[in-house]
Amino acid sequence: MSQPERGDSKIPLILMILILAAVIFVLVKVVPVRINAYEFRDFMDTYARNECWQRNEDQIRKDLLEKARSLGLQLKSEDIEVNRHGSSITLKAKFDTPVDLKVKTWVLHYDFTQDAEHY
């Protein structure tokens, strides 16, 4: 009669738990930043189509900066470009967002452009 093997190593289990914990940690840090950045992009799109026609470039820039700050994004005035040409407008936002991963800082780069026509 054979005896069950004893002494199976728990190292693979511990290693998998550590890897899973690291992946969860990175996701918890990165996903909210990405969600906020894409929410800002959606705001830019809606703003370009509906609200910016009665505002000047400084007011548009101020509104976009205010929304970015409310989402925790670190935009500066020079990160936002507003171009009007005839009955169309282009809003551009190019910015970097650092994410502190304790071991390393991961910089996420964003470059959003929204075009709209006014009829």
Salt bridges, closest charged atoms under 4 A:
GLU39 OE2 - LYS67 NZ 3.98
ASP42 OD1 - ARG41 NH2 3.93
ASP45 OD2 - ARG49 NH2 2.86
ASP58 OD1 - ARG61 NH1 3.73
ASP63 OD2 - ARG55 NE 2.98
ASP96 OD1 - HIS109 ND1 2.63
